[in-house]
Amino acid sequence: MKWSEIPAGQVTFLDGAPTEAIELALEPLPDEAPLVVTYYAPAGHSRTALVDSILRQLEEGAIKLFPAWLPEAADLEGPGGAGVAAVRLLAKRRAAETNHFGPFLADLAEQALRGGSHSTARFAPEVRASELSKVLAASYARTKAAILIDVPGGLDPAAERVLSSVSEWFAAQGNFAVWLAGHKLATAERISTIHIDLPPHVEQIIKVPPPPEAPPTERNLVVFPPLQGTPRWNSKAEKLLESELRKLPWAAGRIWNRPYKLLPQYIIDLTWLDDWCAVEIDGDEHRNPYHFERDHRRDVALATQGFHVLRFTNNEVLQDVADVIRRIEQFLLMKRAQPQEGPK
């Protein structure tokens, strides 16, 4: 089964793997896959509230991903002066050349330039869903977007009907491919099922039994894949670290969120290839058994290739970024004092 074979514009249940394993299989995002955003659906929402929650989360993502979906605006420094007029003009030009709705794209671009202080709520939910699907897909150079919805266990029939109805709404109105995973909905007779074959490295991860007392983890309501070449937009730690590193001449040559070519199944948070240095910034989700096992296997694979892995938590970066930078600098300067070749 190829990810591209799962149809857009309809709801499909992905059988054979838990949601978090599917997430791992989609990172890095396969070439043939649509953009996939994971949504961990909370229980107890009404249909209207759940639609609004997902739309707000998707819009926040689109704002933070700017200017990936409007690269012509990359040189605009903010809303001051002619900034707002310029970004709206660029958005309308892009809409005229594509199938975007110009007024919505202009409002979204202005909102992004203002840092989220403007709103697109004046548009009907159907317009927002359709346009956000296109904007988010364009950010990752994809033609389609999918929402992977984790179905929690223990839903009563009414909650199941709400989730099924909302899934069908996003498929119909936004032309999203909506993928359900986790617990199968007993009330969703109209939803087709596709069996998922996980890649071998993910199959190996989920076969490892979790520790008997795995600590509870917090996870984001919505998970976007990293945009290769930049810090994750929803990681305060990565963004803070990059804001400090860009001031330092010795930090040149760094690469954010890209796989190493000999280990294409793993994205590395931050690398200096010429110095054989990999830096990982771990959020709370890395305590999840699947993530923990994936991290261990990645560290071993990187070490086998000749990398030295420096690992920090989000809290370490946020609470004392100067110490994190000092430790990275200390390692890099030590490596650079030794004649060597970088990874090939």
C-alpha positions as CSV (number, residue, x, y, z in Angstrom):
1,M,0.0,0.0,0.0
2,K,1.3,3.5,-0.9
3,W,0.2,6.5,1.0
4,S,-0.9,8.1,-2.3
5,E,-3.3,5.3,-2.9
6,I,-5.5,6.4,0.0
7,P,-8.2,8.6,-1.6
8,A,-8.6,12.3,-0.9
9,G,-12.0,13.7,-0.2
10,Q,-13.2,10.7,1.9
11,V,-12.8,9.1,5.3
12,T,-10.7,5.9,5.7
13,F,-9.9,3.9,8.8
14,L,-6.3,2.8,8.9
15,D,-6.1,-0.7,10.4
16,G,-3.1,-2.6,11.7
17,A,-1.2,0.1,13.6
18,P,-1.7,2.5,16.4
19,T,-1.8,6.2,15.6
20,E,1.7,7.0,17.1
21,A,3.2,4.2,15.0
22,I,1.7,5.7,11.8
23,E,3.1,9.1,12.9
24,L,6.6,7.5,13.0
25,A,6.1,5.9,9.6
26,L,5.3,9.3,8.2
27,E,8.5,11.0,9.5
28,P,10.2,12.0,7.3
29,L,7.2,12.5,5.1
30,P,7.4,10.0,2.2
31,D,7.7,11.5,-1.3
32,E,4.4,10.0,-2.4
33,A,2.4,11.0,0.7
34,P,0.2,14.0,1.1
35,L,1.0,16.4,3.9
36,V,-0.3,14.6,7.0
37,V,-1.4,16.5,10.1
38,T,-2.2,14.4,13.2
39,Y,-5.1,15.4,15.4
40,Y,-5.6,13.8,18.8
41,A,-9.3,14.2,19.2
42,P,-10.6,15.2,22.6
43,A,-13.8,13.6,23.8
44,G,-17.0,15.5,24.7
45,H,-17.1,18.1,21.9
46,S,-20.2,19.0,20.0
47,R,-19.9,18.8,16.2
48,T,-19.7,22.6,15.8
49,A,-17.1,22.9,18.6
50,L,-14.9,20.1,17.1
51,V,-15.0,21.6,13.6
52,D,-14.0,25.0,15.1
53,S,-11.2,23.4,17.2
54,I,-9.7,21.7,14.2
55,L,-10.0,24.8,12.0
56,R,-8.3,27.0,14.6
57,Q,-5.5,24.5,15.0
58,L,-5.0,24.2,11.2
59,E,-5.1,28.0,10.8
60,E,-2.5,28.5,13.6
61,G,-0.2,26.1,11.7
62,A,-0.7,27.9,8.5
63,I,0.2,31.2,10.2
64,K,3.4,29.8,11.7
65,L,4.4,28.1,8.5
66,F,4.3,31.5,6.6
67,P,6.0,32.3,4.3
68,A,6.5,28.7,3.1
69,W,3.1,28.9,1.2
70,L,3.9,32.5,0.0
71,P,7.6,32.5,-0.6
72,E,7.4,35.9,-2.4
73,A,6.8,37.4,1.0
74,A,10.0,36.1,2.6
75,D,11.7,39.5,2.5
76,L,8.9,41.4,4.2
77,E,10.0,42.2,7.7
78,G,6.6,43.0,9.3
79,P,3.4,44.9,9.0
80,G,5.0,48.3,9.3
81,G,5.1,50.8,6.4
82,A,3.7,49.2,3.3
83,G,4.1,45.6,4.6
84,V,0.4,44.8,4.9
85,A,-0.5,46.2,1.5
86,A,2.5,44.4,0.0
87,V,1.6,41.0,1.5
88,R,-2.0,41.3,0.5
89,L,-1.0,42.1,-3.1
90,L,1.4,39.1,-3.2
91,A,-1.4,36.8,-1.9
92,K,-3.9,38.1,-4.5
93,R,-1.3,37.5,-7.2
94,R,-0.7,34.0,-6.0
95,A,-4.4,33.3,-5.9
96,A,-4.9,34.6,-9.5
97,E,-2.2,32.1,-10.6
98,T,-3.7,29.2,-8.7
99,N,-7.0,27.9,-7.4
100,H,-6.8,29.8,-4.1
101,F,-9.6,32.1,-3.0
102,G,-8.0,35.6,-3.1
103,P,-9.7,37.3,-0.3
104,F,-9.1,34.5,2.1
105,L,-5.4,34.1,1.1
106,A,-4.9,37.9,1.5
107,D,-6.5,37.9,5.0
108,L,-4.4,34.8,6.0
109,A,-1.2,36.5,4.8
110,E,-2.0,39.7,6.6
111,Q,-2.7,37.7,9.8
112,A,0.6,35.9,9.5
113,L,2.5,39.1,8.9
114,R,0.8,40.7,12.0
115,G,1.7,37.7,14.1
116,G,-1.8,36.4,14.4
117,S,-3.5,39.6,15.4
118,H,-5.9,39.5,12.4
119,S,-8.6,36.9,11.8
120,T,-10.1,34.9,8.9
121,A,-13.2,34.0,11.0
122,R,-15.4,36.2,8.7
123,F,-15.2,33.4,6.1
124,A,-17.6,30.5,6.2
125,P,-16.2,27.3,7.8
126,E,-16.4,25.6,4.4
127,V,-14.2,28.2,2.8
128,R,-11.7,28.0,5.6
129,A,-11.4,24.2,5.4
130,S,-11.0,24.2,1.6
131,E,-8.4,27.0,1.6
132,L,-6.4,25.7,4.6
133,S,-6.1,22.3,2.9
134,K,-4.5,24.0,-0.1
135,V,-2.3,26.4,2.0
136,L,-0.9,23.6,4.2
137,A,-0.2,21.3,1.3
138,A,1.6,24.0,-0.5
139,S,3.8,24.7,2.5
140,Y,5.2,21.2,2.2
141,A,5.3,21.3,-1.6
142,R,2.4,18.7,-1.7
143,T,-0.7,18.8,-3.8
144,K,-3.0,17.2,-1.2
145,A,-3.4,17.3,2.6
146,A,-4.6,14.6,5.0
147,I,-5.8,14.7,8.6
148,L,-4.8,11.7,10.7
149,I,-7.4,11.6,13.6
150,D,-6.6,9.5,16.6
151,V,-9.9,7.9,17.8
152,P,-9.8,7.5,21.6
153,G,-11.2,4.5,23.2
154,G,-14.4,4.5,25.4
155,L,-16.4,6.9,23.2
156,D,-20.2,6.6,23.7
157,P,-22.3,6.2,20.6
158,A,-23.2,10.0,20.5
159,A,-19.5,11.0,20.6
160,E,-18.7,8.4,17.9
161,R,-21.4,9.9,15.7
162,V,-19.9,13.4,16.2
163,L,-16.4,12.3,15.3
164,S,-17.7,10.4,12.2
165,S,-19.7,13.4,11.1
166,V,-16.9,15.9,11.6
167,S,-14.5,13.6,9.7
168,E,-16.9,13.4,6.8
169,W,-17.3,17.2,6.8
170,F,-13.6,17.8,6.5
171,A,-13.3,15.3,3.7
172,A,-16.3,16.8,1.8
173,Q,-15.7,20.5,2.5
174,G,-11.9,20.7,2.6
175,N,-11.1,17.8,0.2
176,F,-8.8,16.4,2.9
177,A,-8.0,12.8,3.0
178,V,-9.3,12.0,6.5
179,W,-7.6,9.0,8.1
180,L,-8.9,7.5,11.3
181,A,-6.7,5.4,13.5
182,G,-6.7,4.0,17.0
183,H,-10.1,2.6,18.0
184,K,-12.5,1.7,15.2
185,L,-15.8,3.5,15.3
186,A,-18.6,1.1,15.9
187,T,-21.2,3.5,14.4
188,A,-19.3,4.3,11.2
189,E,-20.8,1.9,8.7
190,R,-19.9,4.1,5.7
191,I,-16.2,4.3,6.4
192,S,-13.9,2.1,4.4
193,T,-10.9,0.3,6.0
194,I,-7.4,-0.1,4.6
195,H,-4.7,-2.2,6.2
196,I,-1.5,-0.4,6.9
197,D,1.9,-2.1,6.3
198,L,4.4,-0.2,8.4
199,P,8.0,0.1,7.2
200,P,10.4,-2.4,8.8
201,H,12.1,0.0,11.2
202,V,8.7,1.1,12.7
203,E,7.6,-2.6,12.9
204,Q,10.7,-3.3,15.0
205,I,10.0,-0.3,17.3
206,I,6.4,-1.3,18.1
207,K,7.4,-4.9,18.8
208,V,9.6,-3.8,21.7
209,P,7.5,-4.1,24.9
210,P,7.2,-0.8,26.8
211,P,8.7,-0.5,30.3
212,P,6.3,-1.7,33.0
213,E,5.9,1.8,34.4
214,A,6.2,4.1,31.4
215,P,5.8,7.7,32.5
216,P,2.7,9.6,31.3
217,T,3.4,12.0,28.5
218,E,1.8,15.2,27.3
219,R,1.3,15.6,23.6
220,N,0.1,18.4,21.3
221,L,-3.5,18.4,20.2
222,V,-2.2,18.7,16.6
223,V,1.1,17.4,15.3
224,F,2.6,18.8,12.1
225,P,5.6,17.3,10.4
226,P,8.8,19.3,10.6
227,L,9.5,21.6,7.6
228,Q,12.9,20.4,6.5
229,G,15.6,23.0,6.8
230,T,14.0,25.1,9.6
231,P,13.4,24.7,13.3
232,R,9.9,23.2,14.1
233,W,7.5,26.2,14.1
234,N,5.7,24.8,17.2
235,S,8.9,24.1,19.2
236,K,9.8,27.1,21.4
237,A,13.1,25.4,22.3
238,E,14.2,24.9,18.7
239,K,13.2,28.5,17.7
240,L,15.0,29.9,20.7
241,L,18.1,27.9,20.1
242,E,18.2,29.0,16.4
243,S,17.7,32.7,17.3
244,E,20.8,32.5,19.4
245,L,22.9,30.3,17.1
246,R,22.4,32.7,14.1
247,K,24.3,35.4,16.0
248,L,27.4,33.2,16.3
249,P,30.0,32.7,13.5
250,W,31.1,29.3,14.7
251,A,27.5,28.0,14.3
252,A,27.6,28.3,10.5
253,G,26.9,25.2,8.5
254,R,24.1,23.9,10.7
255,I,21.2,22.1,9.2
256,W,17.7,21.8,10.9
257,N,15.3,18.9,10.6
258,R,16.7,16.9,7.7
259,P,17.5,13.2,7.4
260,Y,21.1,12.1,6.8
261,K,21.3,10.5,3.4
262,L,22.6,7.2,4.7
263,L,19.8,7.0,7.4
264,P,16.8,8.3,5.4
265,Q,14.3,6.9,7.9
266,Y,15.3,9.3,10.6
267,I,15.0,13.1,10.8
268,I,17.8,14.7,12.9
269,D,16.8,17.9,14.7
270,L,20.1,19.7,14.2
271,T,23.4,18.7,12.5
272,W,26.8,20.0,11.6
273,L,27.8,17.4,9.0
274,D,31.4,18.5,8.7
275,D,31.9,18.1,12.4
276,W,30.0,14.8,12.8
277,C,27.7,16.4,15.3
278,A,24.0,15.7,15.8
279,V,21.9,17.6,18.3
280,E,18.5,16.4,19.5
281,I,16.0,18.6,21.3
282,D,13.5,16.4,23.2
283,G,10.0,17.5,24.2
284,D,7.8,15.6,26.6
285,E,6.5,13.4,23.9
286,H,9.9,11.7,23.7
287,R,9.1,9.8,26.9
288,N,6.4,7.9,25.0
289,P,7.6,4.3,24.6
290,Y,7.6,4.4,20.8
291,H,9.4,7.7,20.6
292,F,11.9,6.6,23.3
293,E,12.7,3.4,21.4
294,R,13.0,5.3,18.1
295,D,15.4,7.8,19.7
296,H,17.6,5.0,21.1
297,R,17.7,3.3,17.7
298,R,18.5,6.6,15.9
299,D,21.3,7.3,18.4
300,V,22.9,3.9,17.8
301,A,22.6,4.3,14.0
302,L,24.1,7.8,14.1
303,A,27.0,6.6,16.2
304,T,27.6,3.7,13.8
305,Q,27.9,6.3,11.0
306,G,30.5,8.3,13.1
307,F,28.3,11.0,14.6
308,H,28.4,12.2,18.2
309,V,24.9,12.9,19.5
310,L,24.3,15.7,21.9
311,R,20.8,15.4,23.5
312,F,19.0,18.2,25.4
313,T,15.5,18.5,26.7
314,N,13.2,21.4,25.9
315,N,13.5,22.6,29.5
316,E,17.3,22.7,29.3
317,V,17.1,24.9,26.3
318,L,14.3,27.2,27.6
319,Q,15.8,27.6,31.1
320,D,19.5,28.0,30.2
321,V,20.0,28.3,26.5
322,A,23.5,29.9,27.1
323,D,24.6,26.6,28.8
324,V,23.3,24.5,25.9
325,I,25.1,26.7,23.4
326,R,28.3,26.6,25.5
327,R,28.2,22.8,25.4
328,I,27.6,22.7,21.7
329,E,30.4,25.2,21.0
330,Q,32.8,23.3,23.3
331,F,32.2,20.1,21.3
332,L,32.4,21.7,17.9
333,L,35.6,23.6,18.6
334,M,37.2,20.5,20.0
335,K,36.3,18.5,16.8
336,R,37.5,21.3,14.6
337,A,40.9,21.3,16.3
338,Q,41.3,17.7,15.0
339,P,42.0,17.0,11.3
340,Q,39.0,15.0,10.0
341,E,36.5,14.6,7.2
342,G,32.8,15.1,7.6
343,P,30.2,12.5,6.9
344,K,29.7,11.6,3.3
